[in-house]
Amino acid sequence: MIAPGGADAADRSALEVRDLHVEFRTRQHLVHAVNGLSYRVRRGETLAIVGESGSGKSVAAHAVMGTLTGSAAAIKHGEVWLDGQELTRLPEGERRRLRGRKLAIIVQDSLAALNPLFTVQNQIGEMFRAHARMPKRSAELAAIDLMDRVGIPDARRRGRAYPHEFSGGMRQRIMIAMALALEPDVLIADEPTTALDVTVQAQLLELLGSMQRETGLGLVLITHDLGVVAEVANRVLVMYAGRAVEEGPVGDLYQRPAHPYTAGLMTALPRLDRPEEALRPIPGQPPDMAMIPGGCPFHPRCPLASPRCETDTPALREVAPGRRSACHFAEQVLAGAGGG
């Protein structure tokens, strides 16, 4: 389990995202992928970002990293602060130097992310050669040591293997090794356990927790797996239609949601303590991000929707200590009177 940071860790924000807006322009539409997202991550803390596919989680991660691809993708507004430095206005060369050294990412498709033409030892070693200016032999030894630390058996021999010669779980360990090579301040893990069996998932999450305790890095865990979130996160941020609709400590948010969407996610989750309860899926589908409904974007699917919800977009506001919700009826949902 990933442990919460200590008192000093809790007081220092390593990463802060402020009012982030990201757009994609297609031939037919302007897609509003991220709409005013704000959050912060402290040293030693794990923030989980959850939501259905298409909610903007991964797009926001790449915007924070500065790795949005394609000329049609752009940050239209917002700021990204890393250890007191604003990143979005930095020249690309300077931002590239920060990636890996201060801010790193693990993506979900490890086979596509790794170069099939180079050995894994070479690819991990490149982090040390490019950023730490290590000689080739020193970088190779550092890569082998890191492979050993992330639990790859017989690292000296396996380092000479190519990505396709590893299992999915081992490739994810290689991605973790590359991401943590330079001991960054913040790590973004984008669906790091997708398509892996539960045993491998548990091993990788424990590995991330162990590395986090060693270095005190802030971790942003992007996932749709609410069970994983319950095990490892300190705080949860729930996204819908590119927006943050709820945020709070993981235990409080799971026990007493303050937004109908979060409540719907909870009722769709199997529970071992109540196996007799039928699962209740959220009706309808997430909105087309090129045609987001006016007002609250969740109102077409919401059991509490009123005419006000169709026209008045609710702000993300504090509804209890440490709890924020973007719902006109947040207090009612928090009291358990609706939304579940």
ROVEX-381647 format. One record per residue (C-alpha): y, x negated, z negated; residue in one letter. Coordinates in pm, 1 decimal. Layout:
BEGIN
titi north=Y, east=X, up=Z, code=A .
...
//
This chain:
BEGIN
titi north=0.0, east=0.0, up=0.0, code=M .
titi north=350.0, east=-123.2, up=81.9, code=I .
titi north=532.1, east=-161.3, up=-244.4, code=A .
titi north=893.7, east=-59.8, up=-297.2, code=P .
titi north=1143.2, east=-340.8, up=-325.9, code=G .
titi north=1282.5, east=-451.1, up=-659.6, code=G .
titi north=1625.2, east=-377.4, up=-801.8, code=A .
titi north=1800.8, east=-650.5, up=-605.3, code=D .
titi north=1629.6, east=-540.1, up=-285.9, code=A .
titi north=1742.5, east=-183.1, up=-331.6, code=A .
titi north=2108.9, east=-283.4, up=-347.2, code=D .
titi north=2126.9, east=-471.9, up=-18.3, code=R .
titi north=2120.6, east=-295.5, up=318.0, code=S .
titi north=1954.2, east=-516.4, up=575.6, code=A .
titi north=2000.7, east=-270.5, up=865.5, code=L .
titi north=2243.6, east=16.9, up=904.3, code=E .
titi north=2267.7, east=248.3, up=1204.5, code=V .
titi north=2583.4, east=458.0, up=1230.8, code=R .
titi north=2626.8, east=766.0, up=1451.9, code=D .
titi north=2408.7, east=634.5, up=1735.9, code=L .
titi north=2417.2, east=821.0, up=2069.3, code=H .
titi north=2193.1, east=720.4, up=2360.4, code=V .
titi north=2193.9, east=880.2, up=2706.1, code=E .
titi north=1981.9, east=851.6, up=3020.3, code=F .
titi north=2116.3, east=962.2, up=3355.1, code=R .
titi north=1863.3, east=1090.7, up=3607.5, code=T .
titi north=1928.5, east=1225.4, up=3957.0, code=R .
titi north=1934.1, east=1580.5, up=3824.2, code=Q .
titi north=2031.6, east=1559.8, up=3457.1, code=H .
titi north=2203.2, east=1374.6, up=3178.4, code=L .
titi north=1944.1, east=1332.9, up=2903.0, code=V .
titi north=2081.5, east=1315.4, up=2548.7, code=H .
titi north=1797.2, east=1115.4, up=2392.4, code=A .
titi north=1963.6, east=1025.1, up=2060.5, code=V .
titi north=2243.6, east=1237.4, up=1915.8, code=N .
titi north=2434.6, east=1095.3, up=1620.9, code=G .
titi north=2153.6, east=917.4, up=1437.2, code=L .
titi north=2245.5, east=734.9, up=1115.6, code=S .
titi north=2025.5, east=557.7, up=861.9, code=Y .
titi north=1998.6, east=240.0, up=661.0, code=R .
titi north=1714.4, east=21.4, up=542.1, code=V .
titi north=1733.2, east=-198.4, up=234.8, code=R .
titi north=1553.5, east=-527.4, up=183.3, code=R .
titi north=1195.5, east=-475.9, up=74.7, code=G .
titi north=1208.7, east=-105.3, up=162.4, code=E .
titi north=998.4, east=96.0, up=406.4, code=T .
titi north=1174.9, east=376.6, up=591.6, code=L .
titi north=943.8, east=600.1, up=795.4, code=A .
titi north=1092.4, east=783.9, up=1093.5, code=I .
titi north=879.4, east=1083.2, up=1192.0, code=V .
titi north=892.1, east=1364.6, up=1444.7, code=G .
titi north=714.9, east=1509.1, up=1745.2, code=E .
titi north=682.0, east=1317.6, up=2071.6, code=S .
titi north=1012.1, east=1323.2, up=2257.5, code=G .
titi north=1227.7, east=1345.3, up=1945.4, code=S .
titi north=1401.8, east=1015.1, up=2024.2, code=G .
titi north=1227.2, east=786.9, up=1774.9, code=K .
titi north=1127.8, east=508.3, up=2015.9, code=S .
titi north=1447.3, east=530.5, up=2222.0, code=V .
titi north=1649.8, east=481.0, up=1904.3, code=A .
titi north=1434.9, east=179.7, up=1812.9, code=A .
titi north=1497.0, east=10.3, up=2146.9, code=H .
titi north=1868.0, east=89.0, up=2121.7, code=A .
titi north=1876.7, east=-83.9, up=1782.9, code=V .
titi north=1685.7, east=-380.0, up=1926.9, code=M .
titi north=1911.4, east=-398.4, up=2233.2, code=G .
titi north=1611.9, east=-362.5, up=2466.1, code=T .
titi north=1687.3, east=-36.1, up=2645.3, code=L .
titi north=1558.4, east=-77.5, up=2999.2, code=T .
titi north=1710.8, east=47.7, up=3322.7, code=G .
titi north=2071.3, east=83.0, up=3432.2, code=S .
titi north=2061.0, east=456.5, up=3356.0, code=A .
titi north=2006.0, east=400.9, up=2980.1, code=A .
titi north=2309.4, east=336.8, up=2763.9, code=A .
titi north=2440.0, east=350.7, up=2410.5, code=I .
titi north=2735.9, east=585.2, up=2447.2, code=K .
titi north=2856.1, east=564.2, up=2089.7, code=H .
titi north=2761.5, east=419.7, up=1753.7, code=G .
titi north=2713.7, east=96.2, up=1566.7, code=E .
titi north=2418.4, east=-115.0, up=1453.8, code=V .
titi north=2484.3, east=-342.7, up=1156.9, code=W .
titi north=2241.2, east=-618.8, up=1064.8, code=L .
titi north=2315.7, east=-813.5, up=748.0, code=D .
titi north=2684.1, east=-731.8, up=785.7, code=G .
titi north=2708.5, east=-812.5, up=1159.2, code=Q .
titi north=2768.1, east=-542.4, up=1422.8, code=E .
titi north=2526.1, east=-591.3, up=1712.0, code=L .
titi north=2613.9, east=-351.5, up=1992.6, code=T .
titi north=2924.2, east=-543.9, up=2100.7, code=R .
titi north=2762.8, east=-887.9, up=2096.8, code=L .
titi north=2706.1, east=-1072.6, up=2427.0, code=P .
titi north=2345.9, east=-1037.6, up=2544.4, code=E .
titi north=2272.2, east=-1407.9, up=2494.5, code=G .
titi north=2379.2, east=-1395.0, up=2130.9, code=E .
titi north=2187.6, east=-1074.9, up=2071.3, code=R .
titi north=1875.5, east=-1227.0, up=2227.8, code=R .
titi north=1894.7, east=-1513.1, up=1979.2, code=R .
titi north=1890.5, east=-1263.7, up=1691.7, code=L .
titi north=1579.6, east=-1086.4, up=1820.1, code=R .
titi north=1276.0, east=-1232.4, up=1651.1, code=G .
titi north=1481.4, east=-1444.5, up=1415.6, code=R .
titi north=1665.4, east=-1162.4, up=1234.8, code=K .
titi north=1530.6, east=-840.5, up=1385.2, code=L .
titi north=1183.9, east=-788.7, up=1536.0, code=A .
titi north=972.5, east=-507.6, up=1677.5, code=I .
titi north=603.4, east=-425.6, up=1710.2, code=I .
titi north=531.3, east=-188.8, up=1998.4, code=V .
titi north=232.5, east=44.0, up=2020.7, code=Q .
titi north=78.2, east=-80.1, up=2348.7, code=D .
titi north=-25.3, east=-431.7, up=2253.3, code=S .
titi north=-217.3, east=-499.1, up=2575.0, code=L .
titi north=86.3, east=-418.4, up=2790.0, code=A .
titi north=320.1, east=-612.1, up=2558.6, code=A .
titi north=117.9, east=-935.3, up=2574.0, code=L .
titi north=118.2, east=-1153.0, up=2886.2, code=N .
titi north=-235.7, east=-1158.6, up=3032.9, code=P .
titi north=-180.2, east=-1500.8, up=3191.5, code=L .
titi north=-119.5, east=-1697.0, up=2870.1, code=F .
titi north=-333.0, east=-1759.9, up=2564.3, code=T .
titi north=-231.1, east=-1586.3, up=2244.1, code=V .
titi north=-167.1, east=-1926.2, up=2082.5, code=Q .
titi north=79.3, east=-2004.6, up=2360.5, code=N .
titi north=255.9, east=-1669.7, up=2324.3, code=Q .
titi north=292.0, east=-1691.5, up=1946.7, code=I .
titi north=394.9, east=-2054.4, up=1975.7, code=G .
titi north=670.6, east=-1958.5, up=2218.9, code=E .
titi north=851.0, east=-1788.9, up=1929.4, code=M .
titi north=870.3, east=-2123.5, up=1748.9, code=F .
titi north=957.4, east=-2321.0, up=2061.5, code=R .
titi north=1232.0, east=-2086.1, up=2181.2, code=A .
titi north=1396.1, east=-2002.4, up=1850.7, code=H .
titi north=1310.8, east=-2289.5, up=1615.1, code=A .
titi north=1309.3, east=-2563.8, up=1881.2, code=R .
titi north=970.0, east=-2687.8, up=1765.1, code=M .
titi north=781.3, east=-2944.6, up=1974.1, code=P .
titi north=485.5, east=-2794.5, up=2160.3, code=K .
titi north=217.1, east=-2937.5, up=1931.3, code=R .
titi north=398.2, east=-2828.9, up=1613.9, code=S .
titi north=445.0, east=-2480.8, up=1759.3, code=A .
titi north=72.8, east=-2458.6, up=1838.5, code=E .
titi north=-19.3, east=-2553.6, up=1482.2, code=L .
titi north=229.6, east=-2301.9, up=1343.5, code=A .
titi north=80.4, east=-2032.9, up=1569.0, code=A .
titi north=-272.5, east=-2110.9, up=1447.9, code=I .
titi north=-157.9, east=-2095.4, up=1087.2, code=D .
titi north=9.1, east=-1759.4, up=1148.4, code=L .
titi north=-301.6, east=-1621.7, up=1320.9, code=M .
titi north=-501.1, east=-1723.0, up=1016.3, code=D .
titi north=-249.4, east=-1553.2, up=784.5, code=R .
titi north=-275.7, east=-1222.2, up=971.5, code=V .
titi north=-653.0, east=-1227.9, up=942.0, code=G .
titi north=-776.7, east=-1340.6, up=1283.4, code=I .
titi north=-1111.9, east=-1513.7, up=1222.1, code=P .
titi north=-1163.6, east=-1867.0, up=1354.2, code=D .
titi north=-797.6, east=-1885.7, up=1451.4, code=A .
titi north=-814.4, east=-2240.5, up=1590.5, code=R .
titi north=-1076.9, east=-2140.7, up=1847.5, code=R .
titi north=-954.6, east=-1784.6, up=1914.6, code=R .
titi north=-602.9, east=-1909.4, up=1975.2, code=G .
titi north=-719.2, east=-2038.5, up=2312.9, code=R .
titi north=-837.9, east=-1689.4, up=2415.6, code=A .
titi north=-644.5, east=-1439.7, up=2628.3, code=Y .
titi north=-523.9, east=-1092.9, up=2519.1, code=P .
titi north=-800.0, east=-900.8, up=2697.7, code=H .
titi north=-1060.3, east=-1092.7, up=2495.4, code=E .
titi north=-944.5, east=-927.6, up=2170.1, code=F .
titi north=-1005.6, east=-579.5, up=2033.2, code=S .
titi north=-716.7, east=-335.5, up=1994.5, code=G .
titi north=-692.3, east=-405.8, up=1621.9, code=G .
titi north=-689.1, east=-782.1, up=1674.6, code=M .
titi north=-422.0, east=-751.3, up=1943.8, code=R .
titi north=-207.4, east=-558.3, up=1698.9, code=Q .
titi north=-254.2, east=-842.3, up=1450.2, code=R .
titi north=-132.5, east=-1081.0, up=1719.9, code=I .
titi north=173.6, east=-860.0, up=1773.4, code=M .
titi north=238.3, east=-863.6, up=1398.6, code=I .
titi north=207.2, east=-1242.9, up=1397.0, code=A .
titi north=461.5, east=-1273.0, up=1678.8, code=M .
titi north=701.1, east=-1030.1, up=1511.9, code=A .
titi north=684.9, east=-1205.6, up=1174.2, code=L .
titi north=674.6, east=-1564.1, up=1306.9, code=A .
titi north=1038.2, east=-1635.3, up=1222.2, code=L .
titi north=1044.5, east=-1422.5, up=905.0, code=E .
titi north=1299.9, east=-1165.2, up=1027.1, code=P .
titi north=1509.3, east=-960.5, up=788.4, code=D .
titi north=1404.3, east=-630.5, up=946.4, code=V .
titi north=1089.9, east=-527.0, up=1132.2, code=L .
titi north=1063.6, east=-210.7, up=1342.6, code=I .
titi north=702.0, east=-99.4, up=1384.6, code=A .
titi north=676.9, east=160.8, up=1661.6, code=D .
titi north=348.0, east=351.1, up=1622.3, code=E .
titi north=165.3, east=29.4, up=1524.2, code=P .
titi north=-166.0, east=202.8, up=1446.5, code=T .
titi north=-189.3, east=448.7, up=1737.7, code=T .
titi north=-539.4, east=477.6, up=1891.5, code=A .
titi north=-694.5, east=259.6, up=1620.0, code=L .
titi north=-969.3, east=384.9, up=1391.2, code=D .
titi north=-879.7, east=460.5, up=1030.7, code=V .
titi north=-1040.4, east=143.5, up=892.7, code=T .
titi north=-837.7, east=-79.5, up=1124.1, code=V .
titi north=-525.9, east=127.3, up=1049.9, code=Q .
titi north=-567.9, east=65.7, up=677.9, code=A .
titi north=-618.4, east=-307.1, up=734.1, code=Q .
titi north=-305.9, east=-338.9, up=948.1, code=L .
titi north=-91.5, east=-139.9, up=705.4, code=L .
titi north=-212.5, east=-351.6, up=416.0, code=E .
titi north=-133.0, east=-662.3, up=620.6, code=L .
titi north=221.1, east=-539.2, up=686.2, code=L .
titi north=260.3, east=-459.4, up=317.0, code=G .
titi north=139.0, east=-802.7, up=215.6, code=S .
titi north=376.7, east=-976.9, up=455.5, code=M .
titi north=658.4, east=-752.3, up=337.4, code=Q .
titi north=598.6, east=-843.2, up=-25.9, code=R .
titi north=596.8, east=-1213.0, up=65.5, code=E .
titi north=924.8, east=-1210.6, up=258.3, code=T .
titi north=1114.2, east=-902.5, up=134.1, code=G .
titi north=1181.5, east=-773.3, up=483.9, code=L .
titi north=1299.6, east=-419.7, up=548.8, code=G .
titi north=1048.1, east=-215.4, up=747.1, code=L .
titi north=1121.9, east=76.6, up=980.1, code=V .
titi north=792.0, east=253.8, up=1051.0, code=L .
titi north=802.3, east=492.2, up=1346.2, code=I .
titi north=506.0, east=727.7, up=1351.2, code=T .
titi north=384.4, east=1083.1, up=1393.9, code=H .
titi north=108.9, east=1030.4, up=1135.1, code=D .
titi north=226.3, east=1196.6, up=814.0, code=L .
titi north=-79.7, east=1070.3, up=626.5, code=G .
titi north=18.6, east=709.9, up=696.1, code=V .
titi north=374.8, east=785.5, up=585.9, code=V .
titi north=253.8, east=926.2, up=254.0, code=A .
titi north=66.4, east=602.4, up=185.5, code=E .
titi north=325.9, east=342.0, up=275.4, code=V .
titi north=683.4, east=471.7, up=289.1, code=A .
titi north=957.9, east=471.1, up=29.9, code=N .
titi north=1182.2, east=709.6, up=223.3, code=R .
titi north=1134.9, east=939.6, up=522.5, code=V .
titi north=1377.0, east=1035.8, up=798.2, code=L .
titi north=1271.5, east=1336.9, up=1007.4, code=V .
titi north=1398.2, east=1353.5, up=1367.8, code=M .
titi north=1422.1, east=1653.0, up=1597.8, code=Y .
titi north=1590.9, east=1663.2, up=1940.7, code=A .
titi north=1740.3, east=1318.6, up=1889.9, code=G .
titi north=1892.2, east=1404.2, up=1551.9, code=R .
titi north=1809.8, east=1333.1, up=1189.7, code=A .
titi north=1737.8, east=1673.4, up=1036.2, code=V .
titi north=1619.3, east=1560.0, up=692.9, code=E .
titi north=1599.6, east=1244.4, up=483.4, code=E .
titi north=1473.5, east=1170.3, up=134.3, code=G .
titi north=1219.8, east=992.1, up=-87.2, code=P .
titi north=869.9, east=1041.8, up=47.4, code=V .
titi north=725.3, east=1219.4, up=-258.0, code=G .
titi north=1017.9, east=1458.5, up=-297.3, code=D .
titi north=1034.6, east=1540.9, up=72.1, code=L .
titi north=661.7, east=1611.0, up=98.8, code=Y .
titi north=651.1, east=1829.6, up=-211.2, code=Q .
titi north=975.2, east=2022.1, up=-146.7, code=R .
titi north=1103.9, east=2004.5, up=211.4, code=P .
titi north=1469.5, east=2094.9, up=264.5, code=A .
titi north=1453.5, east=2177.5, up=636.5, code=H .
titi north=1239.3, east=2441.7, up=812.8, code=P .
titi north=1116.4, east=2184.2, up=1065.0, code=Y .
titi north=991.7, east=1953.1, up=789.5, code=T .
titi north=832.8, east=2250.3, up=613.9, code=A .
titi north=657.7, east=2336.5, up=939.8, code=G .
titi north=525.4, east=1982.4, up=973.5, code=L .
titi north=385.1, east=2003.8, up=620.7, code=M .
titi north=203.2, east=2334.4, up=683.2, code=T .
titi north=48.9, east=2186.7, up=999.5, code=A .
titi north=-99.4, east=1897.8, up=797.8, code=L .
titi north=-457.0, east=1931.0, up=658.6, code=P .
titi north=-468.1, east=1902.9, up=277.9, code=R .
titi north=-767.1, east=1783.5, up=80.0, code=L .
titi north=-646.4, east=1963.8, up=-233.2, code=D .
titi north=-627.7, east=2297.1, up=-46.9, code=R .
titi north=-905.6, east=2289.1, up=214.4, code=P .
titi north=-922.2, east=2669.0, up=225.9, code=E .
titi north=-568.5, east=2700.9, up=362.6, code=E .
titi north=-542.6, east=2760.6, up=737.1, code=A .
titi north=-319.7, east=2524.4, up=931.3, code=L .
titi north=-2.1, east=2685.3, up=1063.3, code=R .
titi north=136.7, east=2512.8, up=1371.1, code=P .
titi north=508.3, east=2530.3, up=1450.6, code=I .
titi north=553.5, east=2794.0, up=1723.9, code=P .
titi north=703.9, east=2699.2, up=2057.4, code=G .
titi north=776.7, east=2357.1, up=2204.9, code=Q .
titi north=1037.3, east=2085.5, up=2140.2, code=P .
titi north=1343.9, east=2130.0, up=2362.9, code=P .
titi north=1402.6, east=1964.0, up=2696.1, code=D .
titi north=1637.8, east=1679.4, up=2604.9, code=M .
titi north=1842.2, east=1749.9, up=2918.9, code=A .
titi north=1897.8, east=2110.3, up=2802.8, code=M .
titi north=1919.9, east=2102.3, up=2422.9, code=I .
titi north=2003.6, east=2447.4, up=2279.6, code=P .
titi north=2346.8, east=2501.9, up=2132.3, code=G .
titi north=2399.4, east=2519.2, up=1760.0, code=G .
titi north=2098.7, east=2398.4, up=1561.1, code=C .
titi north=1849.1, east=2263.0, up=1816.9, code=P .
titi north=1557.9, east=2395.3, up=1608.3, code=F .
titi north=1678.9, east=2754.9, up=1599.8, code=H .
titi north=1451.9, east=2885.8, up=1884.0, code=P .
titi north=1147.0, east=2788.8, up=1672.9, code=R .
titi north=1285.4, east=2851.5, up=1324.9, code=C .
titi north=1167.4, east=3139.4, up=1102.7, code=P .
titi north=1505.7, east=3145.3, up=925.3, code=L .
titi north=1728.1, east=3140.3, up=1233.9, code=A .
titi north=2038.2, east=3360.8, up=1225.0, code=S .
titi north=2314.1, east=3418.4, up=1483.1, code=P .
titi north=2511.9, east=3142.6, up=1312.8, code=R .
titi north=2234.8, east=2892.8, up=1392.4, code=C .
titi north=2277.4, east=2959.7, up=1765.0, code=E .
titi north=2640.3, east=2849.0, up=1768.6, code=T .
titi north=2711.3, east=2631.8, up=1462.7, code=D .
titi north=2547.4, east=2287.7, up=1454.1, code=T .
titi north=2466.7, east=2204.0, up=1090.2, code=P .
titi north=2578.5, east=1865.9, up=958.2, code=A .
titi north=2338.3, east=1635.9, up=775.9, code=L .
titi north=2455.7, east=1684.7, up=417.8, code=R .
titi north=2343.6, east=1607.6, up=66.1, code=E .
titi north=2151.7, east=1900.1, up=-81.3, code=V .
titi north=2006.6, east=1723.7, up=-388.5, code=A .
titi north=2027.6, east=1370.8, up=-530.5, code=P .
titi north=1894.1, east=1137.4, up=-262.3, code=G .
titi north=1820.4, east=1429.0, up=-27.7, code=R .
titi north=1997.1, east=1519.7, up=296.1, code=R .
titi north=1929.0, east=1810.7, up=529.8, code=S .
titi north=2086.0, east=1946.8, up=848.8, code=A .
titi north=2022.1, east=2315.9, up=788.5, code=C .
titi north=2250.9, east=2606.6, up=698.2, code=H .
titi north=1975.3, east=2733.8, up=467.0, code=F .
titi north=1868.6, east=2400.3, up=316.9, code=A .
titi north=1900.8, east=2516.0, up=-43.9, code=E .
titi north=1685.2, east=2819.6, up=32.5, code=Q .
titi north=1416.2, east=2603.1, up=195.1, code=V .
titi north=1433.9, east=2352.7, up=-90.9, code=L .
titi north=1374.3, east=2636.6, up=-336.5, code=A .
titi north=1059.6, east=2729.7, up=-145.0, code=G .
titi north=1198.5, east=3060.0, up=-20.9, code=A .
titi north=1145.0, east=3003.9, up=349.5, code=G .
titi north=1059.4, east=2774.4, up=635.2, code=G .
titi north=699.0, east=2702.7, up=536.0, code=G .
//
